[in-house]
Amino acid sequence: MDNYKQHLRRLAVHDEAFVSVLLGDENAPGACALDQRTVALARFAATIAVDAAASSVQHAVALALAAGATNADIVATLGAVTPVTGAAQVVSSAPKVALALGYDVEAALELLDP
């Protein structure tokens, strides 16, 4: 059986041992076939989708950067989730993401006010 099929089957039946591997040790053999950069960007996207707190967004961004993602990759991922999460969710997340990247977008916007 293909590895991905086995993973889907184990998730579908809520195989506790497999779920524990996914939740606990991200480096466990067979836990994930994706490279660390892709995993980090997917997790960042999930933090946006669930409307995570700013500290969670900062953590996800830091992990993505440490895994080799660039600021542009992170912003592109934010844009990529827009059709799924909706524009309102992405707009409300943008300042959290900006701060995590070291850019205070709200302060920058204030400078534009006459």
MODELLER restraints for C-alpha pairs under 7 A, 6 or more apart:
rsr = mdl.restraints
at = mdl.atoms
rsr.add(forms.Gaussian(group=physical.xy_distance, feature=features.Distance(at['CA:10:A'], at['CA:18:A']), mean=6.78, stdev=0.5))
rsr.add(forms.Gaussian(group=physical.xy_distance, feature=features.Distance(at['CA:21:A'], at['CA:28:A']), mean=6.77, stdev=0.5))
rsr.add(forms.Gaussian(group=physical.xy_distance, feature=features.Distance(at['CA:21:A'], at['CA:31:A']), mean=6.38, stdev=0.5))
rsr.add(forms.Gaussian(group=physical.xy_distance, feature=features.Distance(at['CA:22:A'], at['CA:31:A']), mean=5.91, stdev=0.5))
rsr.add(forms.Gaussian(group=physical.xy_distance, feature=features.Distance(at['CA:36:A'], at['CA:67:A']), mean=5.82, stdev=0.5))
rsr.add(forms.Gaussian(group=physical.xy_distance, feature=features.Distance(at['CA:37:A'], at['CA:64:A']), mean=6.19, stdev=0.5))
rsr.add(forms.Gaussian(group=physical.xy_distance, feature=features.Distance(at['CA:37:A'], at['CA:67:A']), mean=4.76, stdev=0.5))
rsr.add(forms.Gaussian(group=physical.xy_distance, feature=features.Distance(at['CA:37:A'], at['CA:68:A']), mean=5.77, stdev=0.5))
rsr.add(forms.Gaussian(group=physical.xy_distance, feature=features.Distance(at['CA:37:A'], at['CA:69:A']), mean=5.99, stdev=0.5))
rsr.add(forms.Gaussian(group=physical.xy_distance, feature=features.Distance(at['CA:40:A'], at['CA:63:A']), mean=6.18, stdev=0.5))
rsr.add(forms.Gaussian(group=physical.xy_distance, feature=features.Distance(at['CA:40:A'], at['CA:64:A']), mean=4.68, stdev=0.5))
rsr.add(forms.Gaussian(group=physical.xy_distance, feature=features.Distance(at['CA:40:A'], at['CA:67:A']), mean=6.80, stdev=0.5))
rsr.add(forms.Gaussian(group=physical.xy_distance, feature=features.Distance(at['CA:41:A'], at['CA:64:A']), mean=5.80, stdev=0.5))
rsr.add(forms.Gaussian(group=physical.xy_distance, feature=features.Distance(at['CA:41:A'], at['CA:74:A']), mean=6.99, stdev=0.5))
rsr.add(forms.Gaussian(group=physical.xy_distance, feature=features.Distance(at['CA:41:A'], at['CA:77:A']), mean=7.00, stdev=0.5))
rsr.add(forms.Gaussian(group=physical.xy_distance, feature=features.Distance(at['CA:43:A'], at['CA:60:A']), mean=6.72, stdev=0.5))
rsr.add(forms.Gaussian(group=physical.xy_distance, feature=features.Distance(at['CA:44:A'], at['CA:57:A']), mean=6.96, stdev=0.5))
rsr.add(forms.Gaussian(group=physical.xy_distance, feature=features.Distance(at['CA:44:A'], at['CA:60:A']), mean=5.03, stdev=0.5))
rsr.add(forms.Gaussian(group=physical.xy_distance, feature=features.Distance(at['CA:44:A'], at['CA:61:A']), mean=6.41, stdev=0.5))
rsr.add(forms.Gaussian(group=physical.xy_distance, feature=features.Distance(at['CA:45:A'], at['CA:77:A']), mean=6.55, stdev=0.5))
rsr.add(forms.Gaussian(group=physical.xy_distance, feature=features.Distance(at['CA:45:A'], at['CA:78:A']), mean=6.67, stdev=0.5))
rsr.add(forms.Gaussian(group=physical.xy_distance, feature=features.Distance(at['CA:45:A'], at['CA:81:A']), mean=6.66, stdev=0.5))
rsr.add(forms.Gaussian(group=physical.xy_distance, feature=features.Distance(at['CA:47:A'], at['CA:57:A']), mean=6.19, stdev=0.5))
rsr.add(forms.Gaussian(group=physical.xy_distance, feature=features.Distance(at['CA:48:A'], at['CA:93:A']), mean=6.60, stdev=0.5))
rsr.add(forms.Gaussian(group=physical.xy_distance, feature=features.Distance(at['CA:49:A'], at['CA:85:A']), mean=5.68, stdev=0.5))
rsr.add(forms.Gaussian(group=physical.xy_distance, feature=features.Distance(at['CA:54:A'], at['CA:96:A']), mean=5.42, stdev=0.5))
rsr.add(forms.Gaussian(group=physical.xy_distance, feature=features.Distance(at['CA:57:A'], at['CA:96:A']), mean=6.68, stdev=0.5))
rsr.add(forms.Gaussian(group=physical.xy_distance, feature=features.Distance(at['CA:57:A'], at['CA:97:A']), mean=6.53, stdev=0.5))
rsr.add(forms.Gaussian(group=physical.xy_distance, feature=features.Distance(at['CA:58:A'], at['CA:100:A']), mean=4.71, stdev=0.5))
rsr.add(forms.Gaussian(group=physical.xy_distance, feature=features.Distance(at['CA:61:A'], at['CA:100:A']), mean=6.40, stdev=0.5))
rsr.add(forms.Gaussian(group=physical.xy_distance, feature=features.Distance(at['CA:71:A'], at['CA:101:A']), mean=6.86, stdev=0.5))
rsr.add(forms.Gaussian(group=physical.xy_distance, feature=features.Distance(at['CA:78:A'], at['CA:90:A']), mean=6.77, stdev=0.5))
rsr.add(forms.Gaussian(group=physical.xy_distance, feature=features.Distance(at['CA:82:A'], at['CA:90:A']), mean=6.09, stdev=0.5))
rsr.add(forms.Gaussian(group=physical.xy_distance, feature=features.Distance(at['CA:95:A'], at['CA:105:A']), mean=6.10, stdev=0.5))
rsr.add(forms.Gaussian(group=physical.xy_distance, feature=features.Distance(at['CA:95:A'], at['CA:106:A']), mean=6.98, stdev=0.5))
rsr.add(forms.Gaussian(group=physical.xy_distance, feature=features.Distance(at['CA:98:A'], at['CA:104:A']), mean=6.14, stdev=0.5))
rsr.add(forms.Gaussian(group=physical.xy_distance, feature=features.Distance(at['CA:98:A'], at['CA:105:A']), mean=6.23, stdev=0.5))
